[in-house]
Amino acid sequence: MNSNLVTTLLQTPSKDITPQPKPVSLLRDMLRVLLAYPYWLTASILSTVLNAALAPSQAWLWKGFVDGMKANGSADGSILLKYVLLFGGIHAGLGLLGLLDRVLNRAYDLRQIIHLQRTYLARRQQEQDAQDISRLLFDCDRAKGGLDLIYKDSWHIVAGIVSVLIWQLKLAPAWIPALIMGTVPPVLIVFVFGRWIQKASSNILQLQSRIAASTSDLEKQALFKHQESFFRQSVKLELFMSSTDTVMEVAKWLCLLMLVLVNAVLHLELLPREVHPGDLVLFAMNMDSLSKPLGDTGRLYSKVRQTYPALVRVLQPQVMSEVTKSNI
């Protein structure tokens, strides 16, 4: 392939030519990267699960404090001291666990990126300076997000949902239907944005390669053009991702409002007849806690669409080479 043909390909308007490898083979390659460091993997999963499981404990403390205030009419110095110590101890413990979780995950993230870079260099068909730089610096970092889906995001979601439901079931089970109906429907909204997210992400990766290949003085105009396209695609991707979060947050409270109205009109008894202050505080905090992992379930879909192109480019560069040849 001569240099003129390479230049022509790089300057061709962006098209979504994301290859279609076998999902099983791609998943197998992802697992190889994760299992290359089994001790880091185990420590990271345990840390993620422990943090997610203990996070709802704050709602339990607030319920106890509010119920105690209601029963006593006020809080004397001994009660305040007790809860200050409890809140302080739990926040300190959760803070230390969070610090440990961030350090472990960061260290494991770096090991993954290094392994991804080495895998790409071992599997590439030929040396291509500009493309190799783009793959090592940009695609490997994006592909690491795809690995997070397996060892971090999925565990965080499962542990978060289970722990919130257990705490709620133990302390105020009558609010379970409202908790579920107020948080589950908004998750479905994220699937509307999935295709747009993948397309914008794929375009960004292609443009990063073109920018890396257009650094000479003779290609300044092409460089400027690619930079402007990169800017537009990045803003578009951020718009899609942020819109997903915003719409889900608004939909959560709209669903709760509809639940209250339907319950009042049809008398379905989806909400408790007597509302206790402590239970209401617990419900509000657990609704927020549950909406995060459930929201992450929807974002998981967005993340799959966003990271898929980079995973293919890094772990299966031969597939990309075949697609490129077929488009020549």
Residue pairs with C-beta under 8 A, 6 or more apart in sequence:
1 328
5 328
6 213
7 219
9 324
9 328
10 209
10 210
10 213
10 214
10 222
11 210
11 222
14 203
14 206
14 207
14 229
14 233
16 199
16 202
16 203
17 323
17 327
18 198
18 202
18 308
18 309
18 312
19 312
19 316
19 319
19 320
19 322
19 323
21 312
21 316
21 319
25 316
26 311
26 312
26 315
26 316
29 119
29 315
29 316
30 146
30 147
30 150
30 311
30 315
31 150
33 112
33 115
33 116
33 119
33 147
33 315
34 41
34 112
34 147
34 150
34 151
35 41
36 111
36 115
37 108
37 111
37 112
37 115
40 104
40 107
40 108
40 111
41 108
41 151
43 104
43 108
44 104
44 105
44 108
44 151
44 152
45 151
45 152
45 155
47 97
47 100
47 101
47 104
47 105
48 101
48 105
48 152
48 155
48 156
48 159
49 155
49 156
49 159
50 97
50 101
51 94
51 97
51 98
51 101
51 156
52 155
52 156
52 159
52 160
52 163
52 293
53 159
53 162
53 163
54 93
54 94
54 97
54 163
55 94
55 160
55 163
55 289
56 163
56 164
56 167
56 168
56 285
56 286
56 289
57 90
57 94
57 167
58 87
58 90
58 91
58 94
58 285
59 167
59 281
59 282
59 285
59 286
59 289
60 167
60 171
60 282
61 83
61 86
61 87
61 90
62 278
62 281
62 282
62 285
63 171
63 172
63 278
63 279
63 281
63 282
64 83
64 278
65 75
65 83
65 278
66 277
66 278
66 281
67 276
67 277
67 278
68 75
68 79
69 75
69 277
70 276
70 277
70 278
72 79
75 83
105 152
109 144
112 144
112 147
113 140
113 141
113 144
116 140
116 143
116 144
116 314
116 315
117 136
117 140
119 314
119 315
120 132
120 135
120 136
120 139
120 140
120 313
120 314
120 315
120 317
121 132
121 136
123 315
123 316
123 317
123 318
124 132
124 135
124 317
125 317
125 318
125 321
130 209
130 212
130 213
130 215
131 209
131 212
131 213
133 212
134 205
134 208
134 209
134 211
134 212
134 213
135 209
135 313
135 314
135 317
138 205
138 208
138 310
139 205
139 208
139 310
139 313
139 314
140 310
140 314
142 201
142 205
142 306
142 307
142 309
142 310
143 307
143 310
143 311
143 313
143 314
143 315
145 303
145 306
145 307
145 310
146 303
146 304
146 307
146 308
146 310
146 311
148 303
149 300
149 303
149 304
149 307
153 296
153 300
153 303
154 300
156 293
156 296
157 293
157 294
157 296
157 297
157 300
158 293
159 293
160 289
160 290
160 292
160 293
160 296
161 290
161 293
161 294
164 179
164 286
164 289
164 290
164 293
165 176
165 179
165 290
167 286
168 175
168 176
168 179
168 282
168 283
168 286
169 176
171 279
171 282
172 279
172 282
172 283
174 271
174 272
174 279
175 271
175 272
175 279
175 282
175 283
175 286
177 270
177 271
178 256
178 259
178 270
178 271
178 283
179 283
179 286
179 287
179 290
181 255
181 256
181 259
181 270
182 252
182 253
182 255
182 256
182 259
182 287
183 252
183 255
183 287
183 290
183 291
183 294
184 294
185 251
185 255
186 247
186 248
186 249
186 251
186 252
186 255
186 291
186 294
186 295
186 298
187 248
187 294
187 295
187 297
187 298
188 298
189 244
189 247
189 248
189 251
189 298
190 244
190 248
190 295
190 298
190 299
190 301
190 302
191 298
191 301
193 240
193 241
193 243
193 244
193 302
194 301
194 302
194 304
194 305
195 305
196 236
196 240
197 237
197 240
197 241
197 302
197 305
197 306
198 305
198 306
198 308
198 309
200 233
200 236
200 237
200 240
201 237
201 305
201 306
201 307
201 309
201 310
202 309
203 229
203 233
204 230
204 233
204 234
204 237
205 309
205 310
205 313
207 226
207 229
207 230
207 233
208 230
210 222
210 226
211 223
211 226
211 227
211 230
213 219
214 220
214 222
214 223
214 226
215 223
237 306
240 302
241 302
241 306
244 298
244 299
244 302
245 295
245 299
248 291
248 295
248 298
249 291
252 287
252 291
256 287
259 270
259 271
260 271
262 268
262 270
263 269
263 270
263 271
272 279
312 319
312 320
313 320
